């Protein structure tokens, strides 16, 4: 089974450490749409150093929207899993929204991952991060999706999902406790949008 490394990028060093450690056959670099010169130089360095031996692809992401980044990462993970590859996700580089979006995208497809890692800047050691999952039921996911689609009352949600109002209230309370629905109004939060990717 071949390994695919999906990696944020800024400085070249963390990605090189990952390539050396995991020997991937494919590297997907998550670049930012307004990437810095350092990021572009890092991409070039990797292509020049490993491009003849490793399939290196760049996937541009929206640099300031963790939800869109998470969706793009989830899609890349799913695509690579179809090829039967082991998948390692590196969140060491990039701006914070990109690293967080990558991490949340990895969590959304946790079942397909071998590892989520971070390269410590000071020690250059690869640190394994826990592979977490959102742990919400299909009914709760349906409620969140209905909120995105414009449902704005408990009555409307209960009809759409075909559960009692009492059960709908319970699910909403639990989703609010998890931070997936706003505490004050019946609206999905950014965390909720991430949870249904």
C-alpha positions as CSV (number, residue, x, y, z in Angstrom):
1,X,0.0,0.0,0.0
2,X,1.4,3.4,-1.0
3,X,1.4,6.5,1.2
4,X,0.0,9.9,0.3
5,X,1.1,12.9,2.3
6,X,-1.4,15.7,2.4
7,X,0.4,18.7,3.8
8,X,0.1,22.4,4.6
9,X,3.1,24.3,3.5
10,X,5.0,27.5,4.3
11,X,8.6,26.6,5.0
12,X,10.0,23.7,3.1
13,X,11.7,22.0,6.1
14,X,8.6,20.3,7.8
15,X,7.5,18.9,4.5
16,X,11.0,17.5,3.8
17,X,11.1,15.9,7.2
18,X,7.7,14.2,6.5
19,X,8.8,13.0,3.0
20,X,12.0,11.5,4.6
21,X,10.0,9.9,7.4
22,X,7.0,8.5,5.5
23,X,8.4,8.0,1.9
24,X,5.2,8.9,0.2
25,X,4.6,8.2,-3.5
26,X,2.4,11.2,-3.7
27,X,2.4,14.6,-1.9
28,X,-0.5,17.0,-2.0
29,X,0.6,20.5,-1.0
30,X,-2.2,22.6,0.3
31,X,-1.3,26.1,-0.9
32,X,-3.0,29.3,-0.2
33,X,-4.6,31.4,-2.9
34,X,-2.5,34.4,-1.9
35,X,0.5,32.5,-0.9
36,X,3.7,34.2,0.1
37,X,7.0,34.2,-1.8
38,X,8.4,31.8,0.9
39,X,5.5,29.4,0.2
40,X,6.1,29.5,-3.6
41,X,9.9,29.0,-3.1
42,X,9.1,26.0,-0.9
43,X,6.9,24.5,-3.5
44,X,9.6,25.0,-6.1
45,X,12.3,23.5,-3.9
46,X,10.2,20.4,-3.2
47,X,9.4,19.9,-6.9
48,X,13.1,20.3,-7.8
49,X,14.3,17.9,-5.0
50,X,11.7,15.2,-5.3
51,X,9.6,15.8,-8.4
52,X,11.3,13.0,-10.4
53,X,10.6,10.4,-7.7
54,X,7.4,11.6,-6.1
55,X,4.1,12.8,-7.6
56,X,3.9,16.3,-6.1
57,X,0.6,18.2,-6.7
58,X,-0.5,21.6,-5.4
59,X,-4.1,22.1,-4.3
60,X,-5.0,25.8,-3.8
61,X,-7.1,26.6,-0.8
62,X,-8.9,29.7,0.4
63,X,-6.4,31.0,2.9
64,X,-8.8,32.5,5.4
65,X,-11.8,30.2,5.5
66,X,-11.3,27.1,7.6
67,X,-14.6,25.6,6.5
68,X,-13.8,25.7,2.8
69,X,-10.3,24.5,3.5
70,X,-11.7,21.6,5.6
71,X,-14.1,20.7,2.7
72,X,-11.2,20.7,0.2
73,X,-9.0,18.5,2.5
74,X,-11.9,16.1,3.1
75,X,-12.4,15.8,-0.6
76,X,-8.7,15.1,-1.2
77,X,-8.6,12.5,1.6
78,X,-11.6,10.7,0.1
79,X,-10.1,10.7,-3.4
80,X,-6.8,9.3,-2.2
81,X,-8.6,6.6,-0.2
82,X,-10.3,5.4,-3.4
83,X,-6.8,4.6,-4.7
84,X,-6.3,2.5,-1.6
85,X,-3.5,4.7,-0.3
86,X,-2.4,5.1,3.3
87,X,-2.9,8.8,4.2
88,X,-0.8,11.0,6.4
89,X,-1.9,14.6,7.1
90,X,0.7,17.1,8.1
91,X,-0.6,20.4,9.6
92,X,2.9,22.0,10.3
93,X,2.8,24.9,7.8
94,X,0.6,27.6,6.5
95,X,-1.4,30.3,8.3
96,X,-3.5,29.3,11.3
97,X,-6.9,29.1,9.3
98,X,-5.2,26.8,6.8
99,X,-3.7,24.5,9.5
100,X,-7.0,24.4,11.5
101,X,-9.1,23.8,8.3
102,X,-6.7,21.0,7.4
103,X,-7.0,19.5,10.9
104,X,-10.8,19.7,10.9
105,X,-11.0,18.3,7.3
106,X,-8.9,15.4,8.6
107,X,-11.2,14.8,11.5
108,X,-14.2,14.7,9.1
109,X,-12.6,11.8,7.3
110,X,-10.9,10.2,10.3
111,X,-11.8,6.7,9.3
112,X,-9.5,7.0,6.2
113,X,-6.4,8.3,8.0
114,X,-3.2,6.6,9.2
115,X,-1.8,9.6,11.0
116,X,-2.2,13.3,11.6
117,X,1.1,14.8,12.4
118,X,2.8,18.1,13.3
119,X,6.6,18.8,13.0
120,X,7.9,20.6,16.0
121,X,9.9,23.7,14.8
122,X,12.5,23.6,17.6
123,X,13.2,19.8,17.8
124,X,12.3,18.9,14.2
125,X,10.5,15.8,15.7
126,X,7.3,14.5,14.2
127,X,4.5,14.7,16.8
128,X,1.5,12.5,16.3
129,X,-1.8,14.2,17.0
130,X,-4.9,12.2,18.0
131,X,-7.3,11.2,15.3
132,X,-10.6,12.5,16.6
133,X,-14.1,12.4,15.2
134,X,-17.0,14.7,15.7
135,X,-19.2,12.0,17.1
136,X,-22.6,13.3,16.1
137,X,-25.5,11.2,15.0
138,X,-27.1,11.2,11.6
139,X,-30.1,12.9,13.1
140,X,-28.0,15.7,14.5
141,X,-26.3,16.0,11.1
142,X,-29.7,16.3,9.4
143,X,-30.7,19.1,11.8
144,X,-27.5,21.0,11.0
145,X,-28.0,20.5,7.3
146,X,-31.6,21.7,7.6
147,X,-30.4,24.9,9.4
148,X,-28.0,25.6,6.5
149,X,-30.9,25.1,4.1
150,X,-33.0,27.7,5.9
151,X,-35.1,25.9,8.5
152,X,-35.6,28.4,11.3
153,X,-38.0,26.8,13.8
154,X,-38.3,23.7,15.9
155,X,-41.6,22.9,14.3
156,X,-40.1,23.1,10.8
157,X,-37.1,21.0,11.8
158,X,-39.2,18.3,13.4
159,X,-41.4,18.1,10.2
160,X,-38.3,18.0,7.9
161,X,-36.5,15.3,9.9
162,X,-39.7,13.4,10.9
163,X,-39.1,13.3,14.6
164,X,-41.1,14.7,17.5
165,X,-40.7,18.3,18.7
166,X,-39.5,17.0,22.0
167,X,-36.7,15.0,20.4
168,X,-35.9,18.0,18.2
169,X,-35.5,20.2,21.3
170,X,-33.2,17.5,22.9
171,X,-31.0,17.4,19.8
172,X,-30.9,21.2,19.6
173,X,-29.9,21.4,23.3
174,X,-27.1,18.8,22.8
175,X,-25.9,20.6,19.6
176,X,-25.8,23.9,21.4
177,X,-23.8,22.2,24.3
178,X,-21.3,21.0,21.6
179,X,-21.1,24.5,20.1
180,X,-22.6,23.5,16.8
181,X,-25.7,25.6,17.1
182,X,-25.6,29.2,18.4
183,X,-26.7,29.5,22.1
184,X,-29.0,32.4,21.4
185,X,-30.6,31.9,18.0
186,X,-31.4,28.8,16.0
187,X,-28.4,29.1,13.6
188,X,-25.6,26.8,12.8
189,X,-22.1,27.9,13.9
190,X,-18.8,27.6,12.0
191,X,-18.1,24.5,14.2
192,X,-21.4,23.1,13.0
193,X,-20.5,23.6,9.4
194,X,-17.2,21.8,10.0
195,X,-19.0,18.9,11.7
196,X,-21.1,18.1,8.6
197,X,-18.4,18.1,6.0
